[in-house]
Amino acid sequence: MTSYSEYGIIVLRSNHSVDQTVEKLEKMLQAKGVKLFAIVDHSGEAEKAGLHMPPTKLLIFGSPKAGTPLMVASPGIAIDLPLKILVSEDSQGQVWISYNSPAYLQSRHNLPADLVKNIAVVETLAASAAE
């Protein structure tokens, strides 16, 4: 898979299928009390349109307690919130977990350093799901 780190996107290799990785993420979010707003099944929607793509799902999640202070400090971050994790399979069958780097979001939206912790959970979730 191509690296997108220069664009603020972190990509990790998952040791599980797309569905297994998504299931792990769902359980972790629930355990942390983080709201899962939606799962967008890109490959499922492609199939409905008569197209094929490898399994690809986007999880959209967050917490008003964490996100609101960020949006108060820098309203433009609302375009990047709620947080997202993409779980996708490449043409070789390898599964990848992608997300926006908290440091990139801090720089992009000029967030105060003390608020970055509010979005840093994405790194822990992605790393745990990949194991």
N, C-alpha and C positions, 0 to 999 in steps of 0.2 A: 504494500500500500504506500502511496505517496505521502511524504511528510508535509504537513501544513503548519509546522511550528512558526514559520516566519509570518503566518497570518493569525497567530494566536490560537491555533487549534492543536490540542494535544491528542495523540493517537496511541492507544495501548492495544497490544495483542491480547485477546481473550482466550482462555483455555476451554471455553464452552461454546455450545451452539448459540445462535442468536436468541432463540426462545429461552434457553437455560440462563443466559446472561441477563435477559430482560426479567425473568422470574427472580433471579438473585437481587437485582436492583429494586424490584417491587417490594420484596420482603425487607430489604434494608431501609427503604424509604418509610415503610409502614412502621418498622421498629423504632425509627428516629422521630416519628410523628410528623414527617414531611409529607405534604399533600402532593399526590400524583394527579396532576390536572388532566393529562391525556397521554395516550400512546398512539402515535401516528404510524400505521402500518403501511409504509410506502410501497413495499413489494406486493402486499395484499391489494392495495388500490390499483397498482399497475396491472395485476392479474385481472381484476374486474374490468379493466379497459382493454383487455385482450393483449396486453404487453407482458414481457417477462423481465424480471430483474432478480438478482440474488436477494435472499432475506435481508430486509432493511427496516428497522423500527426506531422511532424517535420518541424518547420519554421526555415529557415536559413536567417539571416539578418545582416546588418551592414552598416557602413559608412567609406569610405576611410579616411575621415578627422579624425575620431576617431581611426580607426584601424592601420593606417600607423605609427603613432608615437609609438604605442605599438610594432609593428614588427621591427621598427628601433632599439628600446631599447632592445628588446629580440626577435630575429628572430624566435625562436622556437615556439612562441605563434601562429604563422601562422597555426599550426596544430589544434588549438582551435578556430580560427577565419575563417569565420565570426561567430558571436554568433548564438546560437541555443536555441530554446525553444521547448520542446516536450509536446504535449497535447495528453493524452491517457485516455482511459476508462478502468477501472478494471472489473473483473468478476462480481462485485456487481452493476455495472452501475455507479459508482462514477468516476468523471472526475478529472484528476490530471495534474498539470502543473509542469514540471521539467526543470531545467537549471543548468549550472555550476556556482557555487558561484564565484563572482569576487575575494573574498579573497583567494579562492583556486587557481584560475588562477594566482593571484599575486604571491603566494607562489610557485606554480608549475614552473613558468617561471621567477621568480626573477624580477618581474616588479617594477619599481620605484613607490613609494606610490602616487606621484602626477599624475600618469597616470591611476590609477585604476578607476578614475571617468569616463574614456572613455568607460569602459565596465559595469559600475554600472547601466546603464540604464536598463539592463536586469531585475534587481530586481523590479524596478518601473513598467515596462511593465507587468511582470508576476503577481504582486500583483493587479494591476488595472484590468487585464483580469480575474482574479479569482473572483472579486467582482460581 
